[in-house]
Amino acid sequence: MNRLTHPVALALAALTIGASPLLQAETSTGPDIWNQTRDTATDWWNRSKDFANQTANDARRILGPKDDFGHVWEAAVPRLEDALELEQRQAQLPESAWIGADQRSNQTEIDALLDEAVEILSVSPALRYRDRIQAIQGEIERLRAEIAEYRQKRVAAPTESAIQKTVTDYDRLIATREQEIAARNAEIEDLKHRFAEELRGKGLELGDEQVAFLLTTVVGDNMVDLGILFDNVKSMTAELEELVAESGEDLESARRYYGLYVVLLKALRRMHIQVEESVSEEYLPQIDSIIRQAQTLSGETRELMHTSPDKRDLLTANLEAQRATIEAAQMYRRYLEDQARQVEQARLELEKDIATAWNTYETVRVSGELVGLVKSSQQLLEGLMNRQVPALRPFANLQMQREFEKLTLQLRAKQ
């Protein structure tokens, strides 16, 4: 199979989420960044073959300390084993039944186990940086709201007073909040750098700007989780490959380990499905609601401009802010749709690997050809081991990035 069209490689291509060609066309700044990113991605594909001789120990180091891998292994394997047992009986069950298990109820149990496995496999200590960044961003929004409140109260504040806050008092409060915002922004920049370092340590080749973009979009959270899941799957796969090789003539054990590998691929597919569902069922409806609200507000603003011409300057500024929100939300929507398409394409390609792997598993169960099992699995295992996430592309328009950040905070607040 051509390495450049390998399904696992295409699955990882879904992580190249910085700015789709559609967004590149709409972004007027940063052409050098786009060109540099494209060159970097090309170089990544050309260099992917250099990782063909990585050992299982290299893969395990993706998780960090041995204890981390052991925890993931011990937590994930029981779920994978239970899912494999249910998969084995799926074909023998009736499509539907009034009493007892049928294919639908059995698949529901399988999906629940795979979801549990995904939750285990998508956890990493690196995520503590993302959580802290998001918490600080919430604090900054609170401080900005306080500044807006102080500015409003300052308008009617006395110049001098012994019992009320004066103009000077509010100026001091505003200055203090602005200093706090600056300090928190500095902390965020430091955390972004550390987060990028952690992800690079896991084999995710991301620059600080690219990590900043991931943190700007709500689907970026999903993509980071998917990248971490993929790295954990690589580590699990390396261990399973060793166990298959060490099984010798123990066909039953070899089949079991290979079956766990197939279920592991199905867990990876479940994560893709979760991302698709998050976009279609949560993010897009919420973005549409934001667009409708902003459009309604814009209509009301235009009406006020006709009925209150003396407030035209203020209303014009409001209308411009509403226009920026609508433009950003529409672009955000197209961006989400683009990412959903990429993830769907990756999932459909991954389905082919899963079908091939399960077919191999079923064939060996019948024929008992241990040598054929190991040989046929080798290509899929090697393909999964020898891929790393290509570089993500940053969103270069800083004004639009700020609008994206505000929209992302709204979307996260509704989760």
FITI-924768 format. One record per residue (C-alpha): x, y, z; residue number from 1. Coordinates in Angstrom, 1 decimal, m for minus. Layout:
+--------+--------+--------+-----+
:      u :      v :      w :  nr :
+--------+--------+--------+-----+
:      X :      Y :      Z : NUM :
...
+--------+--------+--------+-----+
//
This chain:
+--------+--------+--------+-----+
:      u :      v :      w :  nr :
+--------+--------+--------+-----+
:    0.0 :    0.0 :    0.0 :   1 :
:    1.3 :    3.5 :   m0.8 :   2 :
:    2.3 :    5.1 :    2.5 :   3 :
:    1.0 :    8.5 :    1.4 :   4 :
:   m2.5 :    7.1 :    1.0 :   5 :
:   m2.5 :    4.8 :    4.0 :   6 :
:   m5.8 :    5.0 :    5.9 :   7 :
:   m4.0 :    5.7 :    9.1 :   8 :
:   m2.1 :    8.6 :    7.5 :   9 :
:   m5.4 :   10.0 :    6.2 :  10 :
:   m6.9 :    9.7 :    9.7 :  11 :
:   m4.1 :   11.8 :   11.0 :  12 :
:   m4.5 :   14.3 :    8.2 :  13 :
:   m7.8 :   15.3 :   10.0 :  14 :
:   m5.6 :   16.8 :   12.7 :  15 :
:   m4.2 :   19.4 :   10.2 :  16 :
:   m6.9 :   21.8 :   11.4 :  17 :
:   m5.3 :   25.2 :   11.5 :  18 :
:   m6.9 :   26.8 :    8.5 :  19 :
:   m8.5 :   24.9 :    5.6 :  20 :
:   m8.0 :   26.1 :    2.0 :  21 :
:  m11.3 :   27.9 :    2.4 :  22 :
:  m10.0 :   29.8 :    5.4 :  23 :
:   m6.7 :   30.5 :    3.7 :  24 :
:   m8.5 :   32.2 :    0.9 :  25 :
:  m10.4 :   34.3 :    3.4 :  26 :
:   m7.4 :   35.3 :    5.4 :  27 :
:   m5.5 :   38.2 :    3.9 :  28 :
:   m2.4 :   38.0 :    6.2 :  29 :
:    0.4 :   35.6 :    6.7 :  30 :
:    1.1 :   34.1 :    3.3 :  31 :
:    4.6 :   33.2 :    4.4 :  32 :
:    3.2 :   31.2 :    7.3 :  33 :
:    0.9 :   29.2 :    5.0 :  34 :
:    3.7 :   28.5 :    2.5 :  35 :
:    6.1 :   27.5 :    5.3 :  36 :
:    3.4 :   25.2 :    6.8 :  37 :
:    2.8 :   23.6 :    3.5 :  38 :
:    6.5 :   22.9 :    3.1 :  39 :
:    6.7 :   21.6 :    6.6 :  40 :
:    3.8 :   19.2 :    5.9 :  41 :
:    5.5 :   18.0 :    2.7 :  42 :
:    8.7 :   17.4 :    4.5 :  43 :
:    6.8 :   15.5 :    7.2 :  44 :
:    5.4 :   13.1 :    4.7 :  45 :
:    8.8 :   12.6 :    3.1 :  46 :
:   10.4 :   11.9 :    6.4 :  47 :
:    7.7 :    9.5 :    7.7 :  48 :
:    9.5 :    6.5 :    6.3 :  49 :
:   12.5 :    7.3 :    8.5 :  50 :
:   10.4 :    6.1 :   11.5 :  51 :
:    9.9 :    2.6 :   10.1 :  52 :
:   12.5 :    1.1 :   12.5 :  53 :
:   11.1 :    2.6 :   15.7 :  54 :
:   10.9 :    0.1 :   18.5 :  55 :
:    8.2 :   m0.7 :   21.0 :  56 :
:   10.1 :    1.2 :   23.6 :  57 :
:   10.1 :    4.3 :   21.5 :  58 :
:    6.3 :    4.1 :   21.3 :  59 :
:    5.9 :    3.5 :   25.0 :  60 :
:    8.0 :    6.6 :   25.7 :  61 :
:    5.2 :    8.6 :   24.0 :  62 :
:    3.2 :    8.2 :   27.2 :  63 :
:    6.1 :    9.3 :   29.4 :  64 :
:    6.9 :    7.3 :   32.6 :  65 :
:    6.4 :    3.6 :   32.6 :  66 :
:    3.8 :    4.0 :   35.4 :  67 :
:    1.7 :    6.2 :   33.0 :  68 :
:    1.7 :    3.4 :   30.4 :  69 :
:    1.0 :    0.7 :   32.9 :  70 :
:   m2.0 :    2.7 :   34.2 :  71 :
:   m3.4 :    3.2 :   30.7 :  72 :
:   m2.8 :   m0.5 :   29.9 :  73 :
:   m4.5 :   m1.8 :   33.0 :  74 :
:   m7.5 :    0.4 :   32.6 :  75 :
:   m8.0 :    0.0 :   28.9 :  76 :
:   m7.4 :   m3.7 :   28.3 :  77 :
:  m10.4 :   m5.0 :   30.3 :  78 :
:  m12.7 :   m2.8 :   28.3 :  79 :
:  m11.1 :   m3.9 :   25.1 :  80 :
:  m11.4 :   m7.6 :   26.1 :  81 :
:  m15.1 :   m7.2 :   26.9 :  82 :
:  m15.7 :   m5.4 :   23.6 :  83 :
:  m13.9 :   m8.2 :   21.7 :  84 :
:  m16.0 :  m10.9 :   23.4 :  85 :
:  m19.2 :   m9.0 :   22.4 :  86 :
:  m17.8 :   m8.5 :   18.8 :  87 :
:  m17.3 :  m12.2 :   18.5 :  88 :
:  m21.0 :  m13.0 :   19.1 :  89 :
:  m22.4 :  m10.1 :   17.1 :  90 :
:  m22.9 :  m12.1 :   13.9 :  91 :
:  m24.6 :  m15.0 :   15.6 :  92 :
:  m27.3 :  m12.7 :   17.3 :  93 :
:  m30.6 :  m12.0 :   15.6 :  94 :
:  m31.1 :   m8.5 :   14.1 :  95 :
:  m33.9 :   m7.9 :   16.6 :  96 :
:  m35.5 :   m9.8 :   19.4 :  97 :
:  m38.3 :   m9.3 :   21.9 :  98 :
:  m36.4 :  m11.1 :   24.6 :  99 :
:  m32.7 :  m11.4 :   25.1 : 100 :
:  m29.8 :   m9.8 :   23.3 : 101 :
:  m29.9 :   m8.8 :   19.6 : 102 :
:  m27.5 :   m7.1 :   17.3 : 103 :
:  m28.7 :   m3.7 :   18.2 : 104 :
:  m28.4 :   m4.1 :   22.0 : 105 :
:  m25.1 :   m5.9 :   21.6 : 106 :
:  m23.7 :   m3.0 :   19.5 : 107 :
:  m24.9 :   m0.6 :   22.1 : 108 :
:  m22.9 :   m2.4 :   24.7 : 109 :
:  m19.8 :   m2.5 :   22.4 : 110 :
:  m20.1 :    1.2 :   21.8 : 111 :
:  m20.3 :    1.9 :   25.5 : 112 :
:  m17.2 :   m0.1 :   26.2 : 113 :
:  m15.3 :    1.6 :   23.3 : 114 :
:  m16.4 :    5.0 :   24.7 : 115 :
:  m14.9 :    4.1 :   28.0 : 116 :
:  m11.7 :    3.0 :   26.3 : 117 :
:  m11.6 :    6.3 :   24.4 : 118 :
:  m11.9 :    8.2 :   27.6 : 119 :
:   m9.0 :    6.3 :   29.2 : 120 :
:   m6.8 :    6.5 :   26.1 : 121 :
:   m7.4 :   10.3 :   25.5 : 122 :
:   m6.1 :   11.3 :   28.9 : 123 :
:   m2.7 :   12.8 :   29.3 : 124 :
:   m0.9 :   14.9 :   32.0 : 125 :
:   m0.3 :   17.5 :   29.2 : 126 :
:   m4.0 :   18.4 :   29.3 : 127 :
:   m3.6 :   20.1 :   32.7 : 128 :
:   m2.0 :   23.0 :   30.8 : 129 :
:   m5.0 :   23.3 :   28.5 : 130 :
:   m7.4 :   23.2 :   31.4 : 131 :
:   m5.4 :   25.9 :   33.2 : 132 :
:   m5.3 :   28.1 :   30.1 : 133 :
:   m9.1 :   27.8 :   29.7 : 134 :
:   m9.6 :   28.7 :   33.3 : 135 :
:   m7.5 :   31.8 :   33.0 : 136 :
:   m9.3 :   32.8 :   29.9 : 137 :
:  m12.5 :   32.7 :   31.9 : 138 :
:  m10.9 :   34.9 :   34.5 : 139 :
:   m9.9 :   37.4 :   31.9 : 140 :
:  m13.4 :   37.6 :   30.6 : 141 :
:  m14.7 :   38.3 :   34.1 : 142 :
:  m12.1 :   41.0 :   34.6 : 143 :
:  m13.1 :   42.6 :   31.2 : 144 :
:  m16.7 :   42.6 :   32.4 : 145 :
:  m15.7 :   44.3 :   35.6 : 146 :
:  m13.8 :   47.0 :   33.6 : 147 :
:  m16.9 :   47.6 :   31.5 : 148 :
:  m19.0 :   48.0 :   34.6 : 149 :
:  m16.5 :   50.4 :   36.2 : 150 :
:  m16.3 :   52.5 :   33.1 : 151 :
:  m20.1 :   52.8 :   33.1 : 152 :
:  m20.3 :   53.8 :   36.8 : 153 :
:  m17.4 :   56.2 :   36.3 : 154 :
:  m19.6 :   58.3 :   34.0 : 155 :
:  m21.9 :   59.3 :   36.9 : 156 :
:  m19.2 :   59.2 :   39.7 : 157 :
:  m18.4 :   62.4 :   41.6 : 158 :
:  m15.0 :   64.0 :   41.4 : 159 :
:  m14.8 :   64.1 :   45.2 : 160 :
:  m16.7 :   62.2 :   47.8 : 161 :
:  m16.1 :   60.7 :   51.3 : 162 :
:  m18.7 :   58.0 :   51.0 : 163 :
:  m19.0 :   57.2 :   47.2 : 164 :
:  m16.4 :   55.9 :   44.8 : 165 :
:  m15.0 :   58.8 :   42.8 : 166 :
:  m13.8 :   59.1 :   39.2 : 167 :
:  m10.2 :   58.6 :   40.6 : 168 :
:  m11.3 :   55.5 :   42.5 : 169 :
:  m12.8 :   54.0 :   39.3 : 170 :
:   m9.7 :   54.9 :   37.3 : 171 :
:   m7.6 :   53.1 :   39.9 : 172 :
:   m9.9 :   50.0 :   39.8 : 173 :
:   m9.8 :   49.9 :   36.0 : 174 :
:   m6.0 :   50.2 :   36.0 : 175 :
:   m5.7 :   47.4 :   38.5 : 176 :
:   m7.9 :   45.1 :   36.5 : 177 :
:   m5.9 :   45.9 :   33.3 : 178 :
:   m2.7 :   45.0 :   35.1 : 179 :
:   m4.3 :   41.7 :   36.3 : 180 :
:   m5.3 :   41.0 :   32.7 : 181 :
:   m1.8 :   41.6 :   31.5 : 182 :
:   m0.4 :   39.3 :   34.1 : 183 :
:   m2.9 :   36.6 :   33.2 : 184 :
:   m2.1 :   36.9 :   29.5 : 185 :
:    1.6 :   36.5 :   30.3 : 186 :
:    0.8 :   33.4 :   32.3 : 187 :
:   m1.2 :   32.1 :   29.3 : 188 :
:    1.7 :   32.6 :   26.9 : 189 :
:    4.0 :   30.7 :   29.3 : 190 :
:    1.4 :   27.8 :   29.6 : 191 :
:    1.0 :   27.7 :   25.8 : 192 :
:    4.7 :   27.3 :   25.4 : 193 :
:    4.8 :   24.5 :   28.0 : 194 :
:    1.7 :   22.8 :   26.5 : 195 :
:    3.5 :   22.9 :   23.1 : 196 :
:    6.6 :   21.3 :   24.6 : 197 :
:    4.5 :   18.6 :   26.2 : 198 :
:    2.8 :   17.8 :   22.9 : 199 :
:    6.1 :   17.9 :   21.0 : 200 :
:    7.3 :   15.4 :   23.5 : 201 :
:    4.5 :   13.1 :   22.5 : 202 :
:    5.5 :   13.3 :   18.8 : 203 :
:    3.0 :   16.0 :   17.8 : 204 :
:    5.1 :   18.4 :   15.8 : 205 :
:    3.4 :   21.7 :   16.8 : 206 :
:    4.8 :   25.2 :   17.1 : 207 :
:    3.7 :   27.6 :   19.8 : 208 :
:    1.6 :   29.5 :   17.2 : 209 :
:   m0.1 :   26.3 :   16.1 : 210 :
:   m0.9 :   25.4 :   19.7 : 211 :
:   m2.3 :   28.9 :   20.2 : 212 :
:   m4.6 :   28.3 :   17.3 : 213 :
:   m5.8 :   24.9 :   18.7 : 214 :
:   m6.7 :   26.7 :   21.9 : 215 :
:   m8.7 :   29.3 :   19.9 : 216 :
:  m11.3 :   26.9 :   18.5 : 217 :
:  m13.6 :   24.6 :   20.3 : 218 :
:  m13.0 :   21.7 :   17.9 : 219 :
:   m9.3 :   22.2 :   18.7 : 220 :
:  m10.0 :   20.5 :   22.0 : 221 :
:  m11.3 :   17.5 :   20.2 : 222 :
:   m8.3 :   17.4 :   17.9 : 223 :
:   m5.8 :   17.5 :   20.7 : 224 :
:   m7.7 :   14.7 :   22.4 : 225 :
:   m7.7 :   12.7 :   19.1 : 226 :
:   m3.9 :   13.3 :   18.8 : 227 :
:   m3.3 :   12.1 :   22.3 : 228 :
:   m5.6 :    9.1 :   21.7 : 229 :
:   m3.6 :    8.2 :   18.6 : 230 :
:   m0.3 :    8.3 :   20.5 : 231 :
:   m1.7 :    6.1 :   23.2 : 232 :
:   m3.0 :    3.7 :   20.6 : 233 :
:    0.5 :    3.5 :   19.1 : 234 :
:    1.9 :    2.6 :   22.4 : 235 :
:   m0.8 :   m0.1 :   23.0 : 236 :
:   m0.2 :   m1.4 :   19.5 : 237 :
:    3.5 :   m1.7 :   20.1 : 238 :
:    2.9 :   m3.8 :   23.2 : 239 :
:    0.3 :   m6.0 :   21.5 : 240 :
:    2.7 :   m6.6 :   18.6 : 241 :
:    5.3 :   m7.8 :   21.1 : 242 :
:    2.8 :  m10.1 :   22.7 : 243 :
:    1.8 :  m11.6 :   19.4 : 244 :
:    5.4 :  m12.2 :   18.5 : 245 :
:    6.1 :  m13.7 :   21.9 : 246 :
:    3.1 :  m16.1 :   21.7 : 247 :
:    5.1 :  m18.5 :   19.5 : 248 :
:    2.9 :  m21.5 :   18.7 : 249 :
:    0.2 :  m20.4 :   21.2 : 250 :
:   m2.4 :  m19.6 :   18.6 : 251 :
:   m5.2 :  m18.8 :   21.1 : 252 :
:   m3.1 :  m16.1 :   22.8 : 253 :
:   m1.9 :  m14.7 :   19.5 : 254 :
:   m5.5 :  m14.5 :   18.3 : 255 :
:   m6.6 :  m12.8 :   21.5 : 256 :
:   m3.9 :  m10.1 :   21.2 : 257 :
:   m4.6 :   m9.5 :   17.6 : 258 :
:   m8.3 :   m9.3 :   18.4 : 259 :
:   m7.5 :   m6.6 :   21.0 : 260 :
:   m5.6 :   m4.7 :   18.3 : 261 :
:   m8.7 :   m4.8 :   16.0 : 262 :
:  m10.9 :   m3.5 :   18.9 : 263 :
:   m8.3 :   m0.8 :   19.5 : 264 :
:   m8.7 :    0.4 :   16.0 : 265 :
:  m12.5 :    0.5 :   16.6 : 266 :
:  m11.9 :    2.7 :   19.6 : 267 :
:  m10.0 :    5.1 :   17.4 : 268 :
:  m12.9 :    5.1 :   15.1 : 269 :
:  m15.3 :    5.9 :   17.9 : 270 :
:  m13.3 :    9.0 :   18.7 : 271 :
:  m13.7 :   10.1 :   15.1 : 272 :
:  m17.4 :    9.6 :   15.4 : 273 :
:  m17.5 :   11.5 :   18.7 : 274 :
:  m15.8 :   14.5 :   17.0 : 275 :
:  m18.3 :   14.4 :   14.0 : 276 :
:  m21.2 :   14.2 :   16.4 : 277 :
:  m19.9 :   17.1 :   18.5 : 278 :
:  m19.7 :   19.3 :   15.4 : 279 :
:  m23.0 :   18.4 :   13.9 : 280 :
:  m25.1 :   18.1 :   17.0 : 281 :
:  m23.5 :   20.7 :   19.3 : 282 :
:  m21.2 :   23.2 :   17.7 : 283 :
:  m23.1 :   24.0 :   14.5 : 284 :
:  m26.5 :   24.5 :   16.1 : 285 :
:  m24.9 :   26.8 :   18.7 : 286 :
:  m23.1 :   28.8 :   16.0 : 287 :
:  m26.3 :   29.1 :   14.0 : 288 :
:  m28.1 :   30.4 :   17.1 : 289 :
:  m25.3 :   33.0 :   17.6 : 290 :
:  m25.6 :   34.1 :   14.0 : 291 :
:  m29.4 :   34.4 :   14.3 : 292 :
:  m29.2 :   36.4 :   17.5 : 293 :
:  m26.6 :   38.8 :   16.0 : 294 :
:  m28.6 :   39.2 :   12.8 : 295 :
:  m31.7 :   40.0 :   14.8 : 296 :
:  m29.8 :   42.5 :   16.9 : 297 :
:  m28.4 :   44.1 :   13.8 : 298 :
:  m31.9 :   44.6 :   12.4 : 299 :
:  m32.9 :   46.3 :   15.7 : 300 :
:  m29.8 :   48.5 :   15.6 : 301 :
:  m30.7 :   49.7 :   12.0 : 302 :
:  m34.2 :   50.5 :   13.1 : 303 :
:  m32.8 :   52.6 :   16.0 : 304 :
:  m30.5 :   54.5 :   13.7 : 305 :
:  m33.6 :   55.7 :   11.8 : 306 :
:  m35.6 :   56.5 :   15.0 : 307 :
:  m32.8 :   57.9 :   17.1 : 308 :
:  m30.4 :   59.8 :   14.7 : 309 :
:  m28.9 :   61.6 :   17.7 : 310 :
:  m27.4 :   58.3 :   18.8 : 311 :
:  m26.1 :   57.4 :   15.3 : 312 :
:  m22.4 :   57.3 :   16.3 : 313 :
:  m23.0 :   54.9 :   19.1 : 314 :
:  m25.3 :   52.7 :   17.1 : 315 :
:  m22.9 :   52.7 :   14.1 : 316 :
:  m20.2 :   51.3 :   16.4 : 317 :
:  m22.7 :   48.7 :   17.7 : 318 :
:  m23.6 :   47.7 :   14.2 : 319 :
:  m19.9 :   47.3 :   13.3 : 320 :
:  m19.3 :   45.0 :   16.3 : 321 :
:  m22.4 :   43.0 :   15.3 : 322 :
:  m21.1 :   42.7 :   11.8 : 323 :
:  m17.8 :   41.4 :   13.0 : 324 :
:  m19.5 :   38.8 :   15.1 : 325 :
:  m21.6 :   37.6 :   12.2 : 326 :
:  m18.7 :   37.5 :    9.9 : 327 :
:  m16.6 :   35.6 :   12.4 : 328 :
:  m19.4 :   33.2 :   13.3 : 329 :
:  m20.1 :   32.4 :    9.6 : 330 :
:  m16.4 :   31.7 :    9.0 : 331 :
:  m16.3 :   29.6 :   12.2 : 332 :
:  m19.2 :   27.6 :   10.9 : 333 :
:  m17.5 :   26.9 :    7.5 : 334 :
:  m14.4 :   26.0 :    9.5 : 335 :
:  m16.3 :   23.5 :   11.6 : 336 :
:  m17.9 :   22.0 :    8.5 : 337 :
:  m14.5 :   21.6 :    6.9 : 338 :
:  m13.1 :   19.9 :    9.9 : 339 :
:  m16.1 :   17.5 :   10.1 : 340 :
:  m15.5 :   16.6 :    6.5 : 341 :
:  m11.9 :   15.8 :    7.1 : 342 :
:  m12.6 :   13.7 :   10.2 : 343 :
:  m15.3 :   11.9 :    8.3 : 344 :
:  m12.9 :   11.1 :    5.4 : 345 :
:  m10.3 :    9.9 :    7.9 : 346 :
:  m12.9 :    7.7 :    9.6 : 347 :
:  m14.1 :    6.2 :    6.3 : 348 :
:  m10.5 :    5.3 :    5.4 : 349 :
:   m9.9 :    3.9 :    8.9 : 350 :
:  m13.0 :    1.7 :    8.3 : 351 :
:  m11.1 :   m0.1 :    5.6 : 352 :
:   m8.2 :   m1.0 :    7.9 : 353 :
:  m10.7 :   m2.2 :   10.5 : 354 :
:  m12.5 :   m4.4 :    7.9 : 355 :
:   m9.2 :   m5.9 :    6.8 : 356 :
:   m8.0 :   m6.5 :   10.3 : 357 :
:  m11.3 :   m8.1 :   11.4 : 358 :
:  m11.4 :  m10.3 :    8.2 : 359 :
:   m7.9 :  m11.5 :    9.1 : 360 :
:   m8.9 :  m12.2 :   12.7 : 361 :
:  m11.9 :  m14.3 :   11.5 : 362 :
:   m9.9 :  m16.2 :    8.9 : 363 :
:   m7.2 :  m17.2 :   11.4 : 364 :
:   m9.9 :  m18.4 :   13.8 : 365 :
:  m11.0 :  m20.8 :   11.2 : 366 :
:   m7.8 :  m21.9 :    9.6 : 367 :
:   m5.4 :  m21.7 :   12.5 : 368 :
:   m2.7 :  m20.2 :   10.3 : 369 :
:   m0.6 :  m18.4 :   12.9 : 370 :
:    2.1 :  m17.4 :   10.4 : 371 :
:   m0.5 :  m15.9 :    8.2 : 372 :
:   m1.9 :  m14.0 :   11.1 : 373 :
:    1.4 :  m12.3 :   12.0 : 374 :
:    2.3 :  m11.6 :    8.4 : 375 :
:   m1.1 :  m10.0 :    7.5 : 376 :
:   m1.2 :   m7.9 :   10.6 : 377 :
:    2.4 :   m6.6 :   10.1 : 378 :
:    1.4 :   m4.0 :    7.5 : 379 :
:   m1.4 :   m2.5 :    9.5 : 380 :
:    0.7 :   m2.5 :   12.7 : 381 :
:    3.7 :   m0.9 :   10.9 : 382 :
:    1.4 :    1.7 :    9.3 : 383 :
:    0.0 :    2.7 :   12.6 : 384 :
:    3.4 :    2.8 :   14.3 : 385 :
:    5.2 :    4.8 :   11.6 : 386 :
:    3.0 :    7.9 :   11.5 : 387 :
:    3.2 :   11.1 :   13.4 : 388 :
:    0.8 :   14.0 :   13.3 : 389 :
:    1.6 :   16.6 :   10.6 : 390 :
:    2.1 :   20.2 :   11.5 : 391 :
:   m1.0 :   22.3 :   12.2 : 392 :
:   m1.4 :   25.6 :   10.5 : 393 :
:   m2.0 :   28.7 :   12.6 : 394 :
:   m4.8 :   31.2 :   11.9 : 395 :
:   m2.9 :   34.4 :   11.0 : 396 :
:   m5.6 :   37.0 :   11.2 : 397 :
:   m5.3 :   38.3 :   14.8 : 398 :
:   m8.6 :   40.3 :   14.7 : 399 :
:  m10.5 :   37.3 :   13.5 : 400 :
:   m8.6 :   35.1 :   16.1 : 401 :
:  m10.0 :   37.4 :   18.8 : 402 :
:  m13.5 :   36.9 :   17.5 : 403 :
:  m12.9 :   33.2 :   17.3 : 404 :
:  m11.8 :   33.2 :   21.0 : 405 :
:  m15.0 :   34.9 :   22.1 : 406 :
:  m17.1 :   32.5 :   20.1 : 407 :
:  m15.2 :   29.6 :   21.5 : 408 :
:  m15.9 :   30.8 :   25.1 : 409 :
:  m19.6 :   30.9 :   24.3 : 410 :
:  m19.5 :   27.4 :   22.8 : 411 :
:  m17.6 :   25.9 :   25.8 : 412 :
:  m20.0 :   27.6 :   28.2 : 413 :
:  m22.9 :   25.7 :   26.7 : 414 :
:  m21.3 :   22.2 :   26.9 : 415 :
+--------+--------+--------+-----+
//
